Amino acid sequence: MSNDEESRAGVLSRSLQPGPLRVSHDVFARVAIDPDTADLVPAFLARRRSELVSLMHAFGRSDYDALRKSGHNLVGSGAGYGFPRLSELGAELSAAARDKDRAALAATLATLSEHIVAWHERYG
C-alpha cells in the first residue's frame, strides 16, 4: 500500500471511531429526504455505516468485484432515500473498482465514509 493509500485508509478508519466527526465541507447541502419515506432513513443509514467495514475489508483484500458491486448498489439506492451524493459516490466507487485504481478507491472510500457517518449522525 502506498503512503497515499495508507493516509486515506487512516482517514477511513478514524471516521468509524465513536465521537463527533468533523467534516471538511457541507455534506448536507444536497440531501432531500422525502417526508413519506423519512422513517426508513435511519435504518438505511445504519446499514450503510455497517457496510463501511465490509468495504474497508474488501479494499484491504483488493476485492475489486465486491467493491464494484457495492458501488453499483449505492448508485441504485442513494438518491431514492434522498442522498444523491451517495449515488454519485457509488458510481465513483464502481468505476474505480472496475479500473482497479487503488488511489481512486482510497479517495472515494474516505469521502464515502465521511458522508455516511455525518449523515448517520444527523439523520440516523
Biotite code that builds the C-alpha atoms (Angstrom):
import biotite.structure as struc

atoms = struc.array([
    struc.Atom([0.000, 0.000, 0.000], chain_id="A", res_id=1, res_name="MET", atom_name="CA", element="C"),
    struc.Atom([1.402, 3.418, -0.935], chain_id="A", res_id=2, res_name="SER", atom_name="CA", element="C"),
    struc.Atom([1.742, 6.272, 1.555], chain_id="A", res_id=3, res_name="ASN", atom_name="CA", element="C"),
    struc.Atom([-1.252, 7.996, -0.057], chain_id="A", res_id=4, res_name="ASP", atom_name="CA", element="C"),
    struc.Atom([-3.366, 4.853, 0.315], chain_id="A", res_id=5, res_name="GLU", atom_name="CA", element="C"),
    struc.Atom([-2.245, 4.422, 3.925], chain_id="A", res_id=6, res_name="GLU", atom_name="CA", element="C"),
    struc.Atom([-3.169, 8.022, 4.662], chain_id="A", res_id=7, res_name="SER", atom_name="CA", element="C"),
    struc.Atom([-6.626, 7.651, 3.123], chain_id="A", res_id=8, res_name="ARG", atom_name="CA", element="C"),
    struc.Atom([-7.182, 4.320, 4.877], chain_id="A", res_id=9, res_name="ALA", atom_name="CA", element="C"),
    struc.Atom([-6.337, 6.082, 8.153], chain_id="A", res_id=10, res_name="GLY", atom_name="CA", element="C"),
    struc.Atom([-8.971, 8.731, 7.442], chain_id="A", res_id=11, res_name="VAL", atom_name="CA", element="C"),
    struc.Atom([-11.481, 5.994, 6.734], chain_id="A", res_id=12, res_name="LEU", atom_name="CA", element="C"),
    struc.Atom([-10.643, 4.139, 9.944], chain_id="A", res_id=13, res_name="SER", atom_name="CA", element="C"),
    struc.Atom([-10.848, 7.303, 12.058], chain_id="A", res_id=14, res_name="ARG", atom_name="CA", element="C"),
    struc.Atom([-14.265, 8.132, 10.633], chain_id="A", res_id=15, res_name="SER", atom_name="CA", element="C"),
    struc.Atom([-15.600, 4.892, 12.082], chain_id="A", res_id=16, res_name="LEU", atom_name="CA", element="C"),
    struc.Atom([-14.456, 5.759, 15.597], chain_id="A", res_id=17, res_name="GLN", atom_name="CA", element="C"),
    struc.Atom([-17.045, 6.942, 18.132], chain_id="A", res_id=18, res_name="PRO", atom_name="CA", element="C"),
    struc.Atom([-17.430, 10.661, 18.704], chain_id="A", res_id=19, res_name="GLY", atom_name="CA", element="C"),
    struc.Atom([-18.279, 13.651, 16.571], chain_id="A", res_id=20, res_name="PRO", atom_name="CA", element="C"),
    struc.Atom([-16.942, 13.728, 13.049], chain_id="A", res_id=21, res_name="LEU", atom_name="CA", element="C"),
    struc.Atom([-15.536, 16.950, 11.684], chain_id="A", res_id=22, res_name="ARG", atom_name="CA", element="C"),
    struc.Atom([-16.461, 17.218, 8.033], chain_id="A", res_id=23, res_name="VAL", atom_name="CA", element="C"),
    struc.Atom([-14.389, 19.384, 5.735], chain_id="A", res_id=24, res_name="SER", atom_name="CA", element="C"),
    struc.Atom([-17.323, 20.614, 3.679], chain_id="A", res_id=25, res_name="HIS", atom_name="CA", element="C"),
    struc.Atom([-21.096, 20.742, 3.793], chain_id="A", res_id=26, res_name="ASP", atom_name="CA", element="C"),
    struc.Atom([-22.199, 17.167, 3.212], chain_id="A", res_id=27, res_name="VAL", atom_name="CA", element="C"),
    struc.Atom([-25.799, 18.119, 3.898], chain_id="A", res_id=28, res_name="PHE", atom_name="CA", element="C"),
    struc.Atom([-26.324, 20.605, 1.042], chain_id="A", res_id=29, res_name="ALA", atom_name="CA", element="C"),
    struc.Atom([-27.998, 18.208, -1.395], chain_id="A", res_id=30, res_name="ARG", atom_name="CA", element="C"),
    struc.Atom([-29.886, 15.941, 0.994], chain_id="A", res_id=31, res_name="VAL", atom_name="CA", element="C"),
    struc.Atom([-33.589, 15.831, 0.104], chain_id="A", res_id=32, res_name="ALA", atom_name="CA", element="C"),
    struc.Atom([-35.410, 13.288, 2.238], chain_id="A", res_id=33, res_name="ILE", atom_name="CA", element="C"),
    struc.Atom([-39.000, 12.659, 1.222], chain_id="A", res_id=34, res_name="ASP", atom_name="CA", element="C"),
    struc.Atom([-41.294, 13.014, 4.258], chain_id="A", res_id=35, res_name="PRO", atom_name="CA", element="C"),
    struc.Atom([-43.184, 9.892, 3.111], chain_id="A", res_id=36, res_name="ASP", atom_name="CA", element="C"),
    struc.Atom([-40.064, 7.734, 3.482], chain_id="A", res_id=37, res_name="THR", atom_name="CA", element="C"),
    struc.Atom([-38.274, 9.631, 6.270], chain_id="A", res_id=38, res_name="ALA", atom_name="CA", element="C"),
    struc.Atom([-38.982, 6.868, 8.789], chain_id="A", res_id=39, res_name="ASP", atom_name="CA", element="C"),
    struc.Atom([-36.901, 4.458, 6.652], chain_id="A", res_id=40, res_name="LEU", atom_name="CA", element="C"),
    struc.Atom([-33.811, 6.671, 6.539], chain_id="A", res_id=41, res_name="VAL", atom_name="CA", element="C"),
    struc.Atom([-32.286, 5.826, 9.965], chain_id="A", res_id=42, res_name="PRO", atom_name="CA", element="C"),
    struc.Atom([-32.194, 2.090, 9.207], chain_id="A", res_id=43, res_name="ALA", atom_name="CA", element="C"),
    struc.Atom([-30.907, 2.753, 5.686], chain_id="A", res_id=44, res_name="PHE", atom_name="CA", element="C"),
    struc.Atom([-28.042, 4.866, 7.032], chain_id="A", res_id=45, res_name="LEU", atom_name="CA", element="C"),
    struc.Atom([-27.267, 2.361, 9.788], chain_id="A", res_id=46, res_name="ALA", atom_name="CA", element="C"),
    struc.Atom([-26.902, -0.344, 7.128], chain_id="A", res_id=47, res_name="ARG", atom_name="CA", element="C"),
    struc.Atom([-24.652, 1.911, 5.043], chain_id="A", res_id=48, res_name="ARG", atom_name="CA", element="C"),
    struc.Atom([-22.484, 2.666, 8.084], chain_id="A", res_id=49, res_name="ARG", atom_name="CA", element="C"),
    struc.Atom([-22.139, -1.052, 8.815], chain_id="A", res_id=50, res_name="SER", atom_name="CA", element="C"),
    struc.Atom([-21.297, -1.629, 5.171], chain_id="A", res_id=51, res_name="GLU", atom_name="CA", element="C"),
    struc.Atom([-18.262, 0.660, 5.507], chain_id="A", res_id=52, res_name="LEU", atom_name="CA", element="C"),
    struc.Atom([-16.458, -2.055, 7.467], chain_id="A", res_id=53, res_name="VAL", atom_name="CA", element="C"),
    struc.Atom([-17.065, -4.567, 4.679], chain_id="A", res_id=54, res_name="SER", atom_name="CA", element="C"),
    struc.Atom([-15.862, -2.038, 2.120], chain_id="A", res_id=55, res_name="LEU", atom_name="CA", element="C"),
    struc.Atom([-12.660, -1.460, 4.093], chain_id="A", res_id=56, res_name="MET", atom_name="CA", element="C"),
    struc.Atom([-12.046, -5.207, 4.241], chain_id="A", res_id=57, res_name="HIS", atom_name="CA", element="C"),
    struc.Atom([-12.724, -5.576, 0.517], chain_id="A", res_id=58, res_name="ALA", atom_name="CA", element="C"),
    struc.Atom([-10.278, -2.745, -0.179], chain_id="A", res_id=59, res_name="PHE", atom_name="CA", element="C"),
    struc.Atom([-7.656, -4.405, 2.001], chain_id="A", res_id=60, res_name="GLY", atom_name="CA", element="C"),
    struc.Atom([-8.105, -7.701, 0.120], chain_id="A", res_id=61, res_name="ARG", atom_name="CA", element="C"),
    struc.Atom([-8.163, -5.929, -3.267], chain_id="A", res_id=62, res_name="SER", atom_name="CA", element="C"),
    struc.Atom([-11.591, -7.475, -3.816], chain_id="A", res_id=63, res_name="ASP", atom_name="CA", element="C"),
    struc.Atom([-12.497, -5.279, -6.761], chain_id="A", res_id=64, res_name="TYR", atom_name="CA", element="C"),
    struc.Atom([-15.592, -7.280, -7.631], chain_id="A", res_id=65, res_name="ASP", atom_name="CA", element="C"),
    struc.Atom([-17.123, -6.758, -4.175], chain_id="A", res_id=66, res_name="ALA", atom_name="CA", element="C"),
    struc.Atom([-16.270, -3.048, -4.299], chain_id="A", res_id=67, res_name="LEU", atom_name="CA", element="C"),
    struc.Atom([-17.764, -2.698, -7.780], chain_id="A", res_id=68, res_name="ARG", atom_name="CA", element="C"),
    struc.Atom([-20.988, -4.461, -6.739], chain_id="A", res_id=69, res_name="LYS", atom_name="CA", element="C"),
    struc.Atom([-21.310, -2.353, -3.587], chain_id="A", res_id=70, res_name="SER", atom_name="CA", element="C"),
    struc.Atom([-20.795, 0.799, -5.613], chain_id="A", res_id=71, res_name="GLY", atom_name="CA", element="C"),
    struc.Atom([-23.447, -0.302, -8.085], chain_id="A", res_id=72, res_name="HIS", atom_name="CA", element="C"),
    struc.Atom([-25.899, -0.928, -5.238], chain_id="A", res_id=73, res_name="ASN", atom_name="CA", element="C"),
    struc.Atom([-25.241, 2.544, -3.811], chain_id="A", res_id=74, res_name="LEU", atom_name="CA", element="C"),
    struc.Atom([-25.976, 4.096, -7.198], chain_id="A", res_id=75, res_name="VAL", atom_name="CA", element="C"),
    struc.Atom([-29.397, 2.489, -7.120], chain_id="A", res_id=76, res_name="GLY", atom_name="CA", element="C"),
    struc.Atom([-30.327, 3.288, -3.546], chain_id="A", res_id=77, res_name="SER", atom_name="CA", element="C"),
    struc.Atom([-28.758, 6.626, -2.610], chain_id="A", res_id=78, res_name="GLY", atom_name="CA", element="C"),
    struc.Atom([-30.975, 9.061, -4.478], chain_id="A", res_id=79, res_name="ALA", atom_name="CA", element="C"),
    struc.Atom([-34.088, 7.036, -3.665], chain_id="A", res_id=80, res_name="GLY", atom_name="CA", element="C"),
    struc.Atom([-33.526, 7.752, 0.019], chain_id="A", res_id=81, res_name="TYR", atom_name="CA", element="C"),
    struc.Atom([-32.740, 11.423, -0.573], chain_id="A", res_id=82, res_name="GLY", atom_name="CA", element="C"),
    struc.Atom([-28.954, 11.203, -0.859], chain_id="A", res_id=83, res_name="PHE", atom_name="CA", element="C"),
    struc.Atom([-27.986, 11.894, -4.484], chain_id="A", res_id=84, res_name="PRO", atom_name="CA", element="C"),
    struc.Atom([-24.350, 12.345, -3.468], chain_id="A", res_id=85, res_name="ARG", atom_name="CA", element="C"),
    struc.Atom([-24.388, 8.744, -2.237], chain_id="A", res_id=86, res_name="LEU", atom_name="CA", element="C"),
    struc.Atom([-25.406, 7.617, -5.729], chain_id="A", res_id=87, res_name="SER", atom_name="CA", element="C"),
    struc.Atom([-22.568, 9.665, -7.226], chain_id="A", res_id=88, res_name="GLU", atom_name="CA", element="C"),
    struc.Atom([-20.044, 8.202, -4.812], chain_id="A", res_id=89, res_name="LEU", atom_name="CA", element="C"),
    struc.Atom([-21.363, 4.729, -5.598], chain_id="A", res_id=90, res_name="GLY", atom_name="CA", element="C"),
    struc.Atom([-20.700, 5.358, -9.291], chain_id="A", res_id=91, res_name="ALA", atom_name="CA", element="C"),
    struc.Atom([-17.175, 6.573, -8.481], chain_id="A", res_id=92, res_name="GLU", atom_name="CA", element="C"),
    struc.Atom([-16.562, 3.506, -6.316], chain_id="A", res_id=93, res_name="LEU", atom_name="CA", element="C"),
    struc.Atom([-17.818, 1.163, -9.010], chain_id="A", res_id=94, res_name="SER", atom_name="CA", element="C"),
    struc.Atom([-15.704, 2.815, -11.725], chain_id="A", res_id=95, res_name="ALA", atom_name="CA", element="C"),
    struc.Atom([-12.560, 2.837, -9.583], chain_id="A", res_id=96, res_name="ALA", atom_name="CA", element="C"),
    struc.Atom([-13.056, -0.838, -8.721], chain_id="A", res_id=97, res_name="ALA", atom_name="CA", element="C"),
    struc.Atom([-13.645, -1.715, -12.372], chain_id="A", res_id=98, res_name="ARG", atom_name="CA", element="C"),
    struc.Atom([-10.385, 0.066, -13.260], chain_id="A", res_id=99, res_name="ASP", atom_name="CA", element="C"),
    struc.Atom([-8.583, -1.432, -10.223], chain_id="A", res_id=100, res_name="LYS", atom_name="CA", element="C"),
    struc.Atom([-7.468, 2.101, -9.368], chain_id="A", res_id=101, res_name="ASP", atom_name="CA", element="C"),
    struc.Atom([-6.418, 1.805, -5.717], chain_id="A", res_id=102, res_name="ARG", atom_name="CA", element="C"),
    struc.Atom([-5.712, 5.527, -5.288], chain_id="A", res_id=103, res_name="ALA", atom_name="CA", element="C"),
    struc.Atom([-9.189, 6.436, -6.586], chain_id="A", res_id=104, res_name="ALA", atom_name="CA", element="C"),
    struc.Atom([-10.727, 3.704, -4.436], chain_id="A", res_id=105, res_name="LEU", atom_name="CA", element="C"),
    struc.Atom([-8.984, 5.001, -1.318], chain_id="A", res_id=106, res_name="ALA", atom_name="CA", element="C"),
    struc.Atom([-10.103, 8.573, -2.037], chain_id="A", res_id=107, res_name="ALA", atom_name="CA", element="C"),
    struc.Atom([-13.677, 7.534, -2.776], chain_id="A", res_id=108, res_name="THR", atom_name="CA", element="C"),
    struc.Atom([-13.893, 5.315, 0.291], chain_id="A", res_id=109, res_name="LEU", atom_name="CA", element="C"),
    struc.Atom([-12.627, 8.137, 2.512], chain_id="A", res_id=110, res_name="ALA", atom_name="CA", element="C"),
    struc.Atom([-15.196, 10.554, 1.069], chain_id="A", res_id=111, res_name="THR", atom_name="CA", element="C"),
    struc.Atom([-17.948, 7.949, 1.239], chain_id="A", res_id=112, res_name="LEU", atom_name="CA", element="C"),
    struc.Atom([-17.121, 7.233, 4.862], chain_id="A", res_id=113, res_name="SER", atom_name="CA", element="C"),
    struc.Atom([-17.104, 10.912, 5.784], chain_id="A", res_id=114, res_name="GLU", atom_name="CA", element="C"),
    struc.Atom([-20.512, 11.423, 4.188], chain_id="A", res_id=115, res_name="HIS", atom_name="CA", element="C"),
    struc.Atom([-22.204, 8.312, 5.571], chain_id="A", res_id=116, res_name="ILE", atom_name="CA", element="C"),
    struc.Atom([-21.001, 8.918, 9.113], chain_id="A", res_id=117, res_name="VAL", atom_name="CA", element="C"),
    struc.Atom([-22.072, 12.578, 9.012], chain_id="A", res_id=118, res_name="ALA", atom_name="CA", element="C"),
    struc.Atom([-25.478, 11.715, 7.572], chain_id="A", res_id=119, res_name="TRP", atom_name="CA", element="C"),
    struc.Atom([-25.952, 8.938, 10.115], chain_id="A", res_id=120, res_name="HIS", atom_name="CA", element="C"),
    struc.Atom([-25.133, 11.322, 12.966], chain_id="A", res_id=121, res_name="GLU", atom_name="CA", element="C"),
    struc.Atom([-27.682, 13.862, 11.712], chain_id="A", res_id=122, res_name="ARG", atom_name="CA", element="C"),
    struc.Atom([-30.481, 11.727, 10.256], chain_id="A", res_id=123, res_name="TYR", atom_name="CA", element="C"),
    struc.Atom([-29.959, 8.341, 11.916], chain_id="A", res_id=124, res_name="GLY", atom_name="CA", element="C"),
])
